[in-house]
């Protein structure tokens, strides 16, 4: 059978497509929030509970999903999770109030938690170390592409049909992708379309413990992962960084509607721009790391850290949104924030693939994801409780402080470390 040159990049394309569909389903609620608050008659506080239901499910399940993916393997495990999140998103169309909407949202969170651990595990299998950050940058672009596409698509379906149909359309796309994944994904040692030259290039560019063998599915040691400094060097910065992404995903449409007095059509025109910038940030961060290694002889781990520090500095931009004179300046600052955050996120996720064994990667990334979503969850509660009294400005300022502290933690715990699997 004829082989496909550069098959690893086609694999990233397939993962990115799945992530786009995952985030398209996830962000449908944020776009519909102004309309649903009127139709289902719930308040900002109740909306924060709906968001919280998703975050709780997502937070708890990331580590569980990672363990399942390491144990079952990516082909079966990720296909099952994709079928589940697609079904749960379609069920949103049956919501009759904020309580039922929160219930369906929680189910969605339980299943969508698989996306990031699955993507990072696939990258650890399919890419040599020097290309990992680039691959993660493109994979991470799927998260913001889904968020980018949600406003125009969801508003269009809403105008043409109903809010219920918007959930049906965004959910149904996942069924198609699950079938594609099941048919076309295999690990490098089993893929019938991978040429021997590319297979050899991948294996030679990986650390010995990253090469997938027949023992790929042995249960990872959770205690070993959680007791290591490499874990906390990633988990704590992710805990501090995630509130920014949660705020952008769940609160930008309401912020533009209530603080900047934009209508639904204006939100559809402008709300996707920060996520376009986020795509560029993730990809830029991915290329920055190998460029620093090539031209400045910076070591692998330190090159990731340099990008994280740069992203943290750029987060001062969205931290200043409360000072913006008009909505267009606010949108521009959101764009800087999207760019900066995805830079940070892509490189933190890449570190998981750099410092953990092949059979640990999804589990380790799942646990760091649980840490990150705990931070996002707690901050969502803070936003829901305080936004009506102190406004958005001070809350956005906190996001910049969080990332600067997170960058400091990365430097202290991981700087100078080699890309290896020992603690």
MONORDA-V932282 format. One line per field, one symbol per residue. burial: # if it has 16 or more other C-alpha atoms within 10 Angstrom, else .. A space follows every 10 residues. Layout:
burial=???
This chain:
burial=......##.. ########## ########## ####.##... ...####### ########## ########## #.###.#### ########## ###....##. ########## ########## ########## ########## ########## #####.##.. ..######## #####.##.. ##..#####. ...##..##. .##..##..# ##...##..# ....#....# ########## ########## #######... .#.#..##.# ########## ########## .##....### ########## ##.####### #.....#..# ########## ########## ########## ########## #######.## #.##..#... .##.###### ########## #..##...#. #..
